[in-house]
Amino acid sequence: MAARSRFDTHEVFNQSPPYENVDLFASDGPLVEAVKANGGGGAGLMAALSAFGRHWGSAAMIALGREANENPPLLHAFDAKGFRSDSVAFHPAYHRLMGESIAAGLQASTWSESGRHAAAPSEVLRAARFYMTAQIETGHLCPITMTRAALAALAADPALLAKIAPKVLSRSYDPTLRPWWQKSGMTLGMGMTEKQGGTDVRANTTSATPNGEAYSVVGHKWFMSAPMSDAFLVLAQAPDGLTCFLLPRFRPDGSVNALRLQRLKDKLGNRSNASSEVEFADAFAWRVGAEGAGIRTILEMVQLTRLDCAVASAGLMRMALAQAVHHCRHRSAFGKRLIDQPMMRAVLADLALELEGAVALVMRLCRAFDRAADDAREAAYARLVTPAAKYWICKTAPAFIYEAMECLGGNGYVEESMLPRLYREAPVNAIWEGSGNVMCLDVLRALKGEAEADVAAALSHETGIALADGDAAGLDEAHPRSLVGKLALMASARALKASAPVAVADAFVRTRLTQSHATLYGTATLDPSVTQLLLQRALPEG
């Protein structure tokens, strides 16, 4: 009554309660079943995921995500006396989120203490956590995913990996600006693109000159994310060609390295995370891998960050759908709950079906990463489907989230609903680590690569797409998008058959493959029983 007394003209009713204090795992039927189907179904493992889901689904964690985005980082290029500072200040909420994610091992749980891939189902279990975390706050996951993936590139230099890995594997978050070897834990960033080249990193002009056992780097990066990381993997032109380097914030003698932060990017989304322009003025760096092998070395890292792009986009879609279903169950219009209105019901079910395919696909893909070291076909599947999954899921997310936003009407368009933040966040994963065209070209390279026979076998087994001898060589680079989209959809359908009810998998095949599915949701014709099943799996009621 005290809250009502502020309004002399009306009573507030017919509003949905906040979507908070929920179990992000147990309330997500498709996720639960996809984890089980891909090796993560042990009772203890499921209980741990549910505890994680309850913690991250709490009102307190949701508030941290909002605060971190309402208070973006600030660059302090100079101190009060005019000396270079080159530091970035973050809101305490951001640091709390980083601490929580590192304590949960999102940057380290897929690696053993030796720096090798941890035993299965480490990728599946981590992806489930990463997917849930992305629903609450995605910006801080940029340094998390880069730190996790960087160890794959550092494997090209076992001695350097042995020094760095213990700090990366630590579950302690240490945001202080000091030498990495003095810290309880460290994070790693990456800088590849330059002003003149962008995706074409072979056009990089940054140079690296041998200097004893290390190199001196001169040049710039146009995008370097998480500039307060403790070290960065960068590409630079060495005497024998484009090479990968590890460039630390501090030189071995403890002095600050010559990274000059020029400005922070003013981005559409990803507001909690800092992305910077940087210059290297004779910066100290260690070579990682052979000179001239920079692209091959860095791609070991990029394959993992691309996987995380797909997982995070699916997480954004999941939160948007959950918000929409939750709202429609509590909001009434024209004498019925919104969720009982036929057209709204059709839209929500169609969205839920799309997400079913995305979740099934990313979890099946994570299983391939878990098994790749011991199974050539699984390795080929990971090589082929990673760019296809990133292409399809990351391109699907913005339109998906917009449709979910519309389900909330005007309430969905205001910042308090979280939908605007999800919507702004969605495009970055389609751009970061390779745009759609780059992903399509990468699929073509996989089909034409050294493991062509293994890739063709994986393609046929997992999607039903059969390539005869010579077919891959004849694929047209000008028009691969339809092939890549079909590949992703068929891989999703196959994954659904292993993890979802038959009715859901059949509905996906019928509406996405045997029929032409419109870009507008709510146009798929679904049996009422399937609609009910999808909505209950999306968010259990009662």
QUIDA-V332065 format. One record per backbone hydrogen bond with DSSP energy under -0.5 kcal/mol. CO is the residue of the C=O (numbers start at 1). NH is the residue of the N-H. E is the energy in kcal/mol with one decimal. If there is no record, write none. Layout:
((CO;NH;E) (CO;NH;E))
//
This chain:
((1;5;-1.8) (3;6;-1.1) (4;7;-2.4) (6;8;-0.6) (11;13;-0.6) (18;20;-1.3) (22;24;-0.9) (23;27;-1.9) (25;28;-1.9) (27;29;-0.7) (28;32;-2.4) (29;33;-2.3) (30;34;-2.1) (31;35;-2.5) (32;36;-2.0) (33;37;-2.4) (34;38;-1.0) (35;38;-0.6) (35;40;-2.7) (36;39;-1.4) (36;41;-0.5) (42;46;-2.8) (43;47;-2.2) (44;48;-2.0) (45;49;-2.0) (46;50;-2.2) (47;51;-2.3) (48;52;-2.2) (49;53;-2.5) (50;54;-2.3) (51;55;-2.1) (52;56;-2.6) (53;24;-1.4) (53;57;-1.5) (55;58;-1.3) (57;21;-1.5) (57;22;-1.5) (58;62;-2.1) (59;63;-2.2) (60;64;-1.7) (61;65;-2.0) (62;66;-1.8) (63;67;-2.7) (64;68;-2.5) (65;69;-1.2) (66;70;-1.8) (67;71;-1.1) (71;91;-0.6) (74;89;-2.9) (75;77;-0.6) (76;87;-2.0) (77;85;-3.2) (77;86;-0.9) (79;82;-1.6) (83;79;-2.8) (87;76;-3.4) (89;74;-2.2) (91;94;-0.9) (91;95;-1.5) (92;96;-2.3) (93;97;-2.2) (94;98;-2.6) (95;99;-2.6) (96;100;-2.4) (97;101;-2.5) (98;102;-2.5) (99;103;-2.3) (100;104;-1.5) (101;106;-2.3) (102;105;-1.2) (105;108;-1.7) (105;109;-3.3) (108;111;-2.1) (110;118;-2.7) (112;115;-1.9) (116;112;-3.4) (119;122;-1.2) (121;125;-2.7) (122;126;-2.3) (123;127;-2.6) (124;128;-2.0) (125;129;-1.5) (126;130;-3.1) (127;131;-2.8) (128;132;-1.6) (129;133;-2.8) (130;134;-2.4) (131;135;-0.8) (132;135;-0.6) (132;136;-0.6) (133;136;-1.4) (133;137;-2.3) (138;141;-1.3) (139;142;-1.7) (140;144;-1.0) (141;145;-3.0) (142;146;-2.2) (143;147;-2.2) (144;148;-2.2) (145;149;-2.5) (146;150;-2.2) (147;151;-0.7) (148;151;-0.6) (149;152;-1.5) (149;153;-0.8) (150;154;-2.4) (151;155;-0.9) (153;156;-1.9) (154;157;-2.3) (157;161;-2.7) (158;162;-2.3) (159;163;-1.1) (160;164;-2.2) (161;165;-3.1) (162;166;-0.5) (164;167;-1.0) (164;168;-1.7) (165;169;-3.0) (166;170;-0.7) (167;186;-1.4) (172;174;-0.6) (176;178;-1.1) (179;182;-1.8) (180;183;-1.3) (187;230;-2.2) (187;231;-0.8) (189;233;-2.2) (190;225;-0.8) (191;235;-1.2) (193;222;-1.9) (193;223;-0.9) (194;197;-0.8) (194;198;-2.4) (197;200;-2.0) (199;201;-2.1) (200;203;-1.9) (201;204;-1.9) (206;237;-3.7) (207;218;-2.4) (209;216;-2.7) (211;214;-1.5) (214;211;-3.2) (215;217;-0.5) (215;285;-1.6) (216;209;-2.6) (217;282;-0.7) (217;283;-2.6) (218;207;-2.6) (219;280;-3.0) (221;278;-2.2) (223;192;-0.5) (224;276;-2.4) (225;190;-0.6) (226;229;-1.8) (230;249;-2.4) (231;189;-2.8) (232;234;-0.6) (232;247;-3.3) (233;191;-2.8) (234;245;-2.6) (236;238;-0.8) (236;243;-2.9) (237;208;-2.5) (238;241;-2.2) (241;238;-2.4) (241;292;-0.7) (242;294;-2.7) (243;236;-2.2) (244;288;-3.0) (245;234;-2.4) (245;247;-0.6) (246;248;-0.6) (246;286;-2.7) (247;232;-1.8) (249;257;-3.2) (251;254;-2.4) (255;251;-2.9) (257;259;-1.9) (258;260;-0.6) (258;281;-1.9) (259;261;-0.7) (260;262;-0.6) (260;279;-2.1) (263;277;-2.3) (265;267;-1.0) (270;273;-0.8) (271;73;-0.6) (274;226;-2.7) (275;265;-3.4) (276;224;-2.0) (277;262;-2.9) (277;263;-0.9) (278;221;-2.3) (279;260;-3.1) (279;281;-0.6) (280;219;-2.0) (280;282;-0.8) (283;217;-2.9) (285;215;-2.3) (286;246;-2.9) (287;289;-0.5) (288;244;-0.6) (290;293;-1.9) (293;297;-2.4) (294;298;-2.7) (295;299;-2.1) (296;300;-0.7) (297;300;-0.9) (297;301;-0.5) (298;301;-0.9) (298;302;-2.3) (299;303;-2.2) (300;304;-0.5) (301;304;-0.8) (301;305;-1.9) (302;306;-2.6) (303;307;-1.4) (304;308;-2.0) (305;309;-1.8) (306;310;-1.8) (307;311;-2.3) (308;312;-3.0) (309;313;-2.2) (310;314;-2.1) (311;315;-1.9) (312;316;-2.4) (313;317;-2.3) (314;318;-2.3) (315;319;-2.2) (316;320;-2.1) (317;321;-2.6) (318;322;-2.8) (319;323;-2.5) (320;324;-2.0) (321;325;-2.9) (322;326;-2.5) (323;327;-2.3) (324;328;-2.5) (325;329;-1.5) (326;330;-0.8) (327;330;-1.1) (327;331;-1.2) (328;339;-2.0) (331;338;-3.3) (333;336;-1.3) (336;333;-3.1) (337;340;-1.5) (337;341;-0.5) (338;341;-1.4) (341;345;-2.8) (342;346;-2.0) (343;347;-2.1) (344;348;-2.6) (345;349;-2.3) (346;350;-2.2) (347;351;-2.4) (348;352;-2.6) (349;353;-2.3) (350;354;-2.0) (351;355;-2.3) (352;356;-2.2) (353;357;-1.7) (354;358;-1.7) (355;359;-2.9) (356;360;-2.4) (357;361;-2.1) (358;362;-2.4) (359;363;-2.1) (360;364;-2.0) (361;365;-2.5) (362;366;-2.1) (363;367;-1.7) (364;368;-1.6) (365;369;-1.8) (366;370;-2.2) (367;371;-1.7) (368;372;-1.2) (371;374;-1.5) (371;375;-1.0) (372;375;-0.5) (375;379;-2.3) (376;380;-2.2) (377;381;-2.4) (378;382;-2.5) (379;383;-2.2) (380;384;-2.2) (381;385;-3.2) (382;386;-1.6) (383;387;-0.5) (384;388;-0.9) (385;389;-3.5) (386;390;-2.5) (387;391;-2.3) (388;392;-2.5) (389;393;-2.5) (389;394;-0.5) (390;394;-1.6) (391;395;-1.3) (392;396;-1.7) (393;397;-1.8) (394;398;-0.6) (395;399;-0.5) (396;400;-2.2) (397;401;-2.9) (398;402;-2.3) (399;403;-2.1) (400;404;-2.0) (401;405;-2.5) (402;406;-2.1) (403;407;-1.1) (404;408;-0.6) (405;408;-1.4) (406;409;-1.5) (408;411;-1.1) (409;412;-1.2) (409;413;-0.5) (410;413;-1.2) (411;414;-0.8) (414;417;-1.9) (415;418;-1.8) (418;422;-2.2) (419;423;-2.7) (420;424;-2.4) (421;425;-2.0) (422;426;-1.5) (423;427;-0.6) (425;428;-0.9) (425;429;-0.5) (426;429;-0.9) (426;430;-0.5) (427;430;-1.0) (427;431;-1.0) (428;431;-0.6) (428;432;-3.7) (431;434;-1.3) (435;439;-2.3) (436;440;-2.2) (437;441;-2.3) (438;442;-2.0) (439;443;-2.1) (440;444;-2.0) (441;445;-2.2) (442;446;-2.2) (443;447;-2.2) (444;448;-1.4) (446;449;-0.8) (449;452;-1.3) (451;455;-2.8) (452;456;-2.8) (453;457;-2.1) (454;458;-2.5) (455;459;-2.8) (456;460;-2.5) (457;461;-2.5) (458;462;-2.6) (459;463;-1.8) (459;464;-0.7) (459;465;-0.9) (460;464;-1.2) (464;466;-0.7) (466;468;-0.5) (468;471;-2.3) (470;474;-1.0) (471;474;-0.7) (472;475;-1.5) (475;477;-0.5) (476;479;-0.9) (480;484;-2.6) (481;485;-2.8) (482;486;-2.2) (483;487;-2.6) (484;488;-2.4) (485;489;-2.2) (486;490;-2.8) (487;491;-2.5) (488;492;-2.1) (489;493;-2.5) (490;494;-2.2) (491;495;-2.2) (492;496;-2.7) (493;497;-1.8) (494;498;-0.8) (495;498;-0.8) (495;499;-0.9) (496;499;-0.7) (496;500;-3.1) (501;504;-0.6) (501;505;-2.2) (502;506;-2.8) (503;507;-1.9) (504;508;-2.2) (505;509;-2.3) (506;510;-2.7) (507;511;-2.5) (508;512;-2.2) (509;513;-2.0) (509;514;-2.4) (510;515;-0.7) (515;517;-0.7) (516;518;-0.5) (520;523;-0.7) (524;526;-0.8) (527;530;-0.7) (527;531;-2.4) (528;532;-2.4) (529;533;-2.1) (530;534;-2.8) (531;535;-2.2) (532;536;-2.2) (533;537;-2.3) (534;538;-2.3) (535;539;-2.0) (537;29;-1.9))
//
